[in-house]
Amino acid sequence: DMEIAVLTSARTSSIGRVASMSTIGAVGSSGNSTEPHLHFQICDGSDIATCRPIPANFVSYRLPFELAPRSIQSGDVVETGE
């Protein structure tokens, strides 16, 4: 069972289960950010203090500044692979 929460303005709402390849958020920029970005966390429950993280599996993406394929890391520039 997986719970998804989406931040909209200053309020968080739960949207329940999502299917593979579903859009769960939009890239944006607010505060002191230098470029558009998206923060997300996948957990096995709705209580952020007690839930356990679930690893994300990304498909169909490109890392435009890398010479060889590798996994996505924090801070990477990522493009869709479509």
C-alpha angles and dihedrals in degrees: 000000000000129000121206123200124189124201112224114177104311097335131084120210129187117233099180125217123004131197125237113279092022120142108246100173147352129248113248145151128236139150115011097337118139097208140011113284144159128227119200140159127197116210138173093236145023099253105088091198095057107023121109119233120249116210116246119232113206122199132186101022138132131212099210097195097049126094096210135028116269141150121287114264133192111284096022122144104233130191128190113260095218 
